[in-house]
Amino acid sequence: MPSATEPEPLWDAAEVAAYLKVPKATLYRWRTKKVGPPARRVGRYLRYNPSEVADWFNNLQSHLTDDDPP
């Protein structure tokens, strides 16, 4: 775990896809539809803050209702 002065290491798309257990292509498709976890561009690379990915994932449940299909 990073110290208070050391920032949390960023994840690349492969690490986020592994965490979510989805293909990278799905992650990229979500990004184009603006429904995936938040990412930032660093040059030509996408980088993800792990805590933001976890927050995004944890908030998915709150958007679902009993009327939504499985």
Backbone torsions as a table, in degrees:
resi	resn	phi	psi	omega
1	MET	NA	136.8	-179.0
2	PRO	-67.7	150.2	175.7
3	SER	-77.1	175.7	-178.7
4	ALA	-62.2	-29.4	-179.0
5	THR	-93.5	-13.9	-178.5
6	GLU	-100.1	122.3	-179.4
7	PRO	-68.0	154.6	177.5
8	GLU	-67.2	131.9	178.7
9	PRO	-61.3	140.1	179.3
10	LEU	-81.6	153.6	176.7
11	TRP	-99.8	150.4	170.2
12	ASP	-95.6	178.9	-176.2
13	ALA	-61.1	-36.9	-179.9
14	ALA	-64.1	-39.6	-180.0
15	GLU	-69.2	-39.1	177.7
16	VAL	-66.7	-44.2	178.5
17	ALA	-60.2	-40.7	178.5
18	ALA	-65.9	-42.7	178.9
19	TYR	-60.3	-43.9	-178.4
20	LEU	-85.1	-9.2	-177.9
21	LYS	57.3	48.7	175.4
22	VAL	-131.3	156.0	175.1
23	PRO	-65.6	151.7	176.8
24	LYS	-58.3	-35.1	179.4
25	ALA	-59.6	-37.3	177.5
26	THR	-65.0	-42.8	178.6
27	LEU	-60.2	-44.5	178.8
28	TYR	-66.5	-38.2	178.2
29	ARG	-64.0	-43.8	176.9
30	TRP	-58.2	-40.1	-178.4
31	ARG	-64.3	-41.8	-180.0
32	THR	-66.5	-28.3	178.3
33	LYS	-90.3	-1.3	-180.0
34	LYS	59.2	40.5	178.3
35	VAL	-121.6	-5.8	-176.5
36	GLY	-88.7	-175.9	178.6
37	PRO	-64.8	150.8	-178.4
38	PRO	-66.2	138.8	179.0
39	ALA	-135.3	157.5	175.9
40	ARG	-126.2	145.8	178.4
41	ARG	-89.2	128.6	173.8
42	VAL	-118.8	99.9	-171.1
43	GLY	65.3	-122.3	178.9
44	ARG	-100.5	8.0	-176.1
45	TYR	-107.9	145.5	173.7
46	LEU	-91.4	137.1	176.2
47	ARG	-131.4	143.9	-176.1
48	TYR	-122.3	138.9	173.5
49	ASN	-85.2	120.0	-176.4
50	PRO	-54.8	-38.9	-179.5
51	SER	-68.7	-32.6	176.5
52	GLU	-70.3	-36.6	176.5
53	VAL	-63.7	-45.3	179.5
54	ALA	-63.3	-41.7	177.6
55	ASP	-62.3	-44.7	178.8
56	TRP	-58.5	-46.5	-179.6
57	PHE	-63.2	-45.9	-178.6
58	ASN	-64.9	-28.8	179.4
59	ASN	-83.8	-9.4	177.6
60	LEU	-60.1	-42.0	-178.0
61	GLN	-60.1	-35.7	-177.3
62	SER	-69.8	-17.4	179.1
63	HIS	-90.3	-9.6	-178.5
64	LEU	-89.2	146.8	175.3
65	THR	-125.3	169.9	178.7
66	ASP	-64.8	-20.6	-179.1
67	ASP	-81.2	-14.6	-178.4
68	ASP	-72.0	139.8	176.0
69	PRO	-68.8	153.4	-178.8
70	PRO	-66.7	NA	NA
